[in-house]
């Protein structure tokens, strides 16, 4: 089954790539770059503290939806961070994670700014342009060519994989984008060689897009970066060896390491790692650094006594130990409890309105998935070990984000979870949860990293949701959420920023019961067509302007569709268009549906803030502080709304909590409480 799913997901990924957007240009890429304005200690606003033209500002590039990559050295001493978008708006962001070894930091922005397209490769002498906030004077574009690739010895960072360019970069450009002629990202500007005047002299370095994505994916997944360790120690080759070939020499090999298992010996010279030629130990470290942590093996070319050999460096764990509760030696692809790993049998990749999603088996011929995976389609393709099977949507009067699929030909003898004996949700923080679903990158159904319960379903919500930190990603929607004992507790529905949600099994029972409701066909058609109508408008209004027909219809159509994820996205687009009342209405509807959703309540607070409705923020800010008592962003909402909304007790409570969560931000919060500027007018 795993091999079949691998081929299937590869085909799906190829189909998605075939539908890539049309080529853009460096000018269009400006929309994906921001000016980063760190607030320095002792100053009230970003970019202050230096003479004109030398502001301590930087740049950033939108690398994922809601995620800005920048250089760590730009923001390291900041007490708060703002960004200025290409249209001039200044918005707050928060630090999500950083990797000091590569000087990469990720910022979270709530505004819906589209991510930049990434180039697959770069070439020597290829025309490129650097986009950044040079000298703090605003975004500008300078152009040149790629001077060198895979530069690993510039001496700026511990881990380096630089694209060198002569495109002008100056103080303030750090964190900006290096793009090709089609506006696709080649790298993130990181360092310059400067003259005595600290200005550009035509030798500038950008972190390669390959390393940037590698670090970004790791930081978003687990908050840190772990690099693969071959288990060797390298040194520069001796002069006699260099006369034959330029390649680092192996000094020693750790026993039992990947290098040892590959048969690498002291004295060997490492000529290439994968497709990358290496000349020095730093080159080898760079080549290893860009390999994803999930890499199973990589091909090596080495030279031994004048003879060239090719070996495979394998990072799969040796299965010599007895499996324990937390480690299964029989299955290195699933280092989780055996009861959890075997639940992969109940999850299948599906293709429908969403090209890649998941579905969870609940009976011999029944699967359940999310409505946003199916849309208004009457069928879905289920990918099984025996080939693709066509599933039919079973009508139900259930109005939440679940759809029932009937399909024949599912594997006999596989696990089928018991819905009637669903486990009771444990108290907060008690026990781990695991999401199981399709992983496009690995081309398999897998168990994702575990997490804890943030909050159970709210009793006053329209729909129940389990709120967890268990990792999910695109493709997992419709998969299963299981506990440590391998019991199905919910259907994964998505989320982000370390906070994810699942629909509890009680709603699956409702979905089944409401099949017999007289309005089952009508409700299924109404919600399906409403979802697709809203989706079409969301696609058409990604950068909508105030008062356009699309944004005017967005409120009524998406409100009627009542899909939680669409409500959040529609609200963000309406806020971007300046239609704050409508944005508040959409985000308010999302909060009514799922009151314990931290992401939903934050979205509502952002819309209220942009609309200047600070008094209305206070109740939501206090609830958010209860849901996320250690989250600095949640606490900043309580402080700001408390001061400007007339609830000083709330502001002081938020400040007290912020002192524990982030003392550096608490200093700025204290100054804000004691000497707050006038509240912005209501818009």
N, C-alpha and C positions, 0 to 999 in steps of 0.2 A: 504493500500500500504506500509506504513512504517513497519508493522509487517512482511509482505512478504519479503521486501528488507532486513530486519534484518536477517531473516533466510537464505536468499540467500547469503548475504555477509559473514555470519558465515561459510557457506559451502565452499565458495571460499577461505576464510582464512585458513580453515582446509586443503584444497587441496594444498595451497601454502606451509603450514608447512610440509605436507607429502613429499614435494620435497626438504626438507632442505639438505644442503651440508653434505658430509661425515664427520665423527669425525676427529678432528685434534689432536694437542698435545700442551703442553706448549711451546715447541720449535718453532712451527709454529706461535704461538701467538705473538712471538717477532716481527713479521712483522707488527703487529697492534699497537705497542707501540713505543713512540718516547721519546727522551731526550728533555726537555724543557730548553731553554737557555735564560733567561730573561736578558736584557741589563739594568744594574743598572745605576743610575745617576752618572755621572762622568766617565763612562767607554764607550769604543767604541764597544765592542763586548760582546756577551752573555757568561756567565759563568766566567767573569773576576772579580777580586776584592777579592780573597781569596787565601790562601796558597794551594799548590798542594794537591789534594785529598779531599779538602773541598770547592770546587767551589760552588757558589750559584746557583746551577742548580736544576732541578726537572724532573718530568716525565709526560707523558700524554698518553692517550689511545684513539684510533680512534673509536668513539662511533656511529657516523653516517657518511655517505659519505661526505668528506670534513670538518668534524667537529671533533675536538680533545677535550676531556674532561681532565681537570687537576685540581689541588687544587688551589683555589684562593690565598692562602697565598704564593704560589710559585711565582706568577707574579704580585702581587698587587703593588709593588713599581717600576715596570719596565717601562722604557721609550720606549722600543721596545722589541719584542719577536721573537726569532728564534727557530726552532726545528731541531734536528738532527735525521734523519730517521735511521732505523736499518741497512741500507746499507751505512751509513756514510755521506750522503748528508746533507748539512745545508741549510734550506729554511726559508724565512720569513713567519710569520703568523700574524694574527691580532686578537685582543680580540673581540669576538662577543657579549658576555653577561656574567654576573656573578650573583651568589646568595650567599651573604655573610653568610646567616643563616646556610647553609649547607657546606660552603667552597668549592663550585663547580664553576668553570669557563669554558667557552667554547671558543675555538680558531678556527678560520677559516683558512684552508690551501687550496691552489689552486691545489696542487699536488694530483693526483688520488690515494690516499691510501685507501685500502679496510677497512671497519669497522670490528671490532671484533664480533664474534658470542657471544650472551649473554645466559648464563645458566638460566633455568627457576627457579631452586631452589638450595639451599645449605643445607648441613646437618652437624650436629655435628660430629667431628672426620673424616670428609671427607678430603682426601688429596687435597691440593691446593698449588699453587706456586705463589710467588710475582715476578713480572717482573718490573724492574725500573732502574733508573740511579743513583744507590747508590753512594754517595760521589762524583758525577760528573765524575765517571770513565767509563761511558758507560753502556749500557744495560746489565743486568745480571739477572739470575734466581735463586731464593732461594725457597725451598719447606718446607712444614710443613702440618699442619692440621687445620681445622676450630675448634677453641676453644669454641666459643660462637656465638649465633645469636641474632639479634634484640637488640644489646647493645645500650641503649639510655642514659646512665648516665656516659659516660666517661669524660664529662666536657670540651670537646674541642670546640664544636659548639652549637649554639642555637637549631638547629634541628639535631638530631642524629638518625641514624639507621645503626649501624655498624655491620660488620662481624669481629669478633675477630679471630686472627690467631697467631700461633707461627712461621710462615714463616718469616725469617729475613727481616726486613726493617730498613733502616738507612737514615740519611739526604740525600736528593736527590731522595729518592724513592717516595716521595709524588706525587700523581697524576698518579702513575703507576697502572698496572693491577694485580688484584688477580684472578687467573684462576683455573679451575678445571683440572682434568687429561686429558680432551679432548680439552684443550685450550680455553674453553668458559669462558666469564667474569662472575665472582662471585661478584666482587666489585672493587672500585677504592681506592688504598691506600691513606689514609688521615692523619693518626696520629700514633705516637709511644709513648709508655711509655719508657723513657730512663733512664739509670744510670747517675751518675755524669759525666761520660765521654761522654754523649750525644750519646751513641751508643745503638744498639738493645739489649734488654734483653728478647725477646721472647713474648712480649705483644704488638701487633700491631693491628691497626684498619683500615678497608676499608669501605667506604661508600657502602652500599648494592647496587647491580645492580638495584634492584627495585626502591630505592630512586633516584639513579643516572639517570635512564631513566625518572622517573617522573619529575625531575628538568630539564633534558635536553629537553624534549618535550615542557615544558612550556617556557623555555628560547628561544627555536627556534621559537615558535609560536608567543609570545608577548613580549619577552625580559625581563620578570620578572616572579616570581613564587607567586601564590596566593594559600594558603592552606585553606582547608575546615574548617569552624568554627562551632562546634556543639552548642556553646552558653552555655557552662557550665564552672564552676570553680571547679577544682579538688584539693584534698589535700591527703596526706598520711592517711591511715585509722588509727583509734584509736587502742590502744593495744588490747582492748576488741574485736574489729572487726577482727584484725589480727589473733586472736586465732581461728577464724572461717574460714577465707579465706584471702589470700593476694591479695588485689585489691584496687585501689584508690577509695576514697569516694567523692561523689558529695557534694560540699559546697553550691553552689547556681546555679540557672538556669535562664537565661535571658528570659523574657517574649516574646513569639512569635518565639523563636529560634527553630532550628531543635530538640534540646533536649527537649524543652517544648512541642512541637507538638507530640513527641514520648511518653510523659507521664513520663519522668524521673523526680525524685524528690530529693530534698536535703536529704542526708543520704544514698541514693542508692550507692552500690559499683559496679563499671564497671569491669566486669570479663573478657570480651573479646570484641574486635572490629573486625568484620568480622571473619576470621579464626585465628586471632592473640590473644593469651593470654596476658593480661596486668597486671603488678604487681604494678606499680607506676604511678604517673601523667606523668612522662617523657615517660614511655612506651606508655601511651595513646596518648600523643602528637606525638610520632614516628609512631604509627599505623595510626593516622589520616594523617600524612604528606605523606605517601606513596600512599594514595588514589588519583587517578586522579581528577583534578578539575572538570571534567565532570561527576563524580559519582552522580547518582541520589539518591541512598539510600544504606545503609549498615546495616547489621544485628548486633545487640548488645545483649550480654548476661549480665544481671545484677543481683545482689542479694539485696533483700529488706526484712528485718525482717526475715532472715533465709530462704526465699523462692527465688528460681531461676526463673527469667523471661526472655523471649526473646522479644525484641522490634525492630522496624525498624526505623533507623535514616534517615529521608528524607531531601535532600538538594534542592528539587524542590521548586521554588518560589511559595508562595501562590498567587492565582489569585483573589485577592480582589479589586485591583485597576482597574480603567477604562483604557482601552488600549489607548495609545497615539501614536504619529507618530513613536517614537523610542522604544516603548515597547508594545508587544501584550500579554495581560493577558490570552487570549484564548490559546496561544501556547508557553509554557515556553521553548520549544526546539528551538525557533527562536526569540530571543530578538532583533529583527530588525524591520524596517518599514513593515507594513502589506503588502504593494504593493510588497516589495522585497520577503517576506516569501512565498507569493502565487506563485511566479515564480518557486518554487520547483516542481510544476506540470509538467514543461516542460523538466525536466532533468531525465534521466533513467540510472541506472547502465548497463554496457555492458561488455561482455566477448568475447575476440577474441585472437589476437596475444598477447595482454596484458590481463592477466586474470581479472583485475579489471580496468575499465575505466568508462567514462561517455559519454553520448550523449544527444544532445539538440534537442528538437522537433521544426521543422520549418514549418511543414504542417501536414495535416491529417495523412499521411502515410510516412512522411520523417523525418529523423533525420540526424544531422551532428555531426561528431566526428573528432578526429585527426587521421591522417594517421598512426602515431606511435602506436595508439591503435589497429588498424586493421592489419597493416603490409601488407602482400600479400594475406591475407585470402579473400575469395570471399563472406564469410558470417560472421555474428556476432550474438551472443545471447543477446537479449534485455530482461531485467528482468522487467516485468510489474506486476500490481496488480492481473492480471488474469493468471499469470504464465509466464514462459520463452517463448519468441517468436523469431523465426529465421528471421534475417534481411539479405537482399541481398545488396552487394555493387553495387552502380549505377556508371558506368564508367563516367569519366569527364576528360577533357584535362587540368584541373587546376593542377598546379605543386607545390602548397604549401602544408602545413601540415593539409589539410582538406579532409575528405572523406564523401560522401553522402550514407546514408543507407535507403533502402525502406523496410517497415515492415507493415504488416496488423495486426489489433487487438489492436491498441493503444486505451487508454480510450477515449470514446466519451465525449464531453462537456468540455474537459480540455482546458486550455489556449493555444493559439498558437500565438506567437509573430509576429508582423507585421514587415517584413523586409524592405518594401518600405518606411516606415516612421521612419527609424532609427534616433535617436537623434544625434545632432551635438555634438562632443566631446567638453566639456567645457574647458576653459583655465586651465593651470597647477595649481593644488592645489584647484580648485573650484569644490566641490562636492565629495561625497563618491562613491566608487564602491564596489560591493560584488561579490565574486565567489560562484557559486552553483555547487555542485557535490557530488559524492559518497564518504562518509567517512567510511573507513574500520573499524576503531577503534570503532566508534559509531554505525556502522551497519545501516546507514541510509543516505539518500540524505539530505544534510543540507546546510544552508547558512553559509559561513565562515566569519571571522572577516573582517570588511571593511578596505579600504585603499584609498589613493588618487592617482591621475594621476601623474606619474613621467614625461612622455613625450608622445606626440601623435605619430602616425606613421611617419617615416621619408619619405620625398617626393622622395629622391633619392635611396630608398631601393628596392631590388627585390621584397620583400614581406612586407606588412604593419603589424606592431604590435603595440598594445596599451601597454604601460609600466606603471604598477601600483604597489602599495604596498598592494593591496588586497590579503589576505592570500590564498595560494593554497598549496596542498600537493598531493602525489601520489594518484591516483584514481579520481582526479578532472579533469584531461585532457579530453577535449571534452565537459565539462560542460559549463554553461553559465556565462558570466560576465554581471551584470546588474547595472544600476545606482540607485540612491535613490528613483526615481519614479517607479522602477520596470520595466524599459524598457531594453530590451536586447541590449547590445552594442558590444558584441564580444563573441568569443568562447575561453574558457580557454585553454592554451597550456603549462603552467608550468613556471618554473624558480626556484629561490632560493635566500637565503641570504637576505630576505626581499624585493626582486625585482622580480616581476612576469609579465607574458606577456599573452596577448590575441590577437586573430586574429579578426580584425574588421569585421562588417557585410558586408562591401563592398566586401570583399573576398568571403563571403558566396554567395552573388549574382553572382560573377564570377563563382563560383563552379557550380551553377545551370545553368547559361547561357552556360557553356562549355560542358554540357551534349550532345549537338547537334554537337559538333565539330567532323569532320571525324576521328581525331586521338584520340578520347576519350578512346577507348579500348586499344590502343597501349600505351598511356601515363600512364593509370592506371596500366597496367601490368608492364611497365618499372619501374615506381617508387616503386610499391609494391615489386617486386622481388629484386630491388636494395636495398630497405630498409632492407629486411630480410637477404640479403647477407652481408650487412654492419654489421647488428646486430650479425650475426654469427661470423664474424671476431672480433668484439669488445669483444665478450664473450671469444674468444680464445686467445686474446692478452692482457688481463687485466694486465699482468705483462710482456709484450713482451720485448725481447732483441733486440738490434740494428741489423739490417740486416736480421732478420728472414723473412721467406716467408710471414708470416701473416702480419707483419708490412709493408713489401714492397707492398703488395696488398691493404693494408688498405687505402692508399692515393687515388689510382685510383678508387676503388670500392665505398668508402664512398663519394668521391667527386662527382661521377656520381649520386649516390642516392640523394644527395643534401638536406638531411633532417637536419634542423638547429641543433636540439639536438644532432644528431649523429656526425655532424661536430665538435662540441665542445668536445665531448667525445673522438673522434678519435684524435683530436689535442693534448689532454692531454696525451693520451697513447703514441703518437709519441714523444712528448717532454720527457716523462719518459724514452723512449728508446734511447734518445739522437739524434733523427732525427729531428733537429730543423727546417731545411728548410721546411720539409713536414708539421711539426706542424704549422708553420707560414702560410703555404699555406691553411691548413684546417681552421684555425681560421680566416684568412683573408677572406675566402669565406663566413664564417658565418657572419662576419661584413658587407660584401657587401650585403648579404641578408637582414639583420636587423641592419642598422647603429646606431639606437638609443638604442640598447641593451647594457646596462652597463655590464652585465655578459659576453657578447661576446667580447666586447672591452677589458675588463680586461684579459680575456683568451689570446687574441692576444698579449697584452703587456707582459704577463708572458712569452710567447714563444719567443718574440723578446728579452726580457731580458736574458733568458737562452742562447739564441744564440749569445749574445753580440752585437746585432744590435741596438745600442742605438740611433743613428741618425734617424733611421726609427721609433723609438718610439715617437718622439716629437709631430708629427701631431696627432697621436692617443691619446697621453696623454693630449694634449690640448682639444681635443674633449671630452674626458672622464671627464675632469675638468668642462666642460660646462654642461655635463649631470649629474654629481654628485659633485657639488661644495662644499659639506660639508662632503664628504666621505674621511677620512684620507688615506685610501689605494689609492684612485684615486689621491690624492694630492702628496703622496709619489712617485707615478709613474712620475708625472710631475717634481718633484725635481730631481729624479735620472736621468731621461732621459735628462732633461735640462742641468745638470752638465756634464754627460758623452757623451751627444749627441751634445754638442756645442750650446745650446740655453739657455743662462743664464737668459734671460728675462722670459722664461717659468719657470725656477727654482725659480726665485724670486716671480713670481705670485703664484706659488704653495705654497711657504713658507708663503706668506702673508695670503693666504686662510687657511693654516694649523694653523696659530696663532689663528684664530677665531674658527676653528673646534676642535683642540686638542692642547692646548698650551704646554703640556708636550712633545708631539712628535715634536713640532716645535723647541724646544731647541736642540734636537739631529739633526734635519734637518739643523739648522743654522750651527752647527759644520761641518756637511757633506759638505755644500756649501762652507764654508770658507777653509776647509782643506780636500778636497776629496782625497781618495786614487786613484791610477791609475785605469782606467776602465778595467774590465776583458777582455781578448782577445776574439775576435769573434771565435765562434766554428762552 
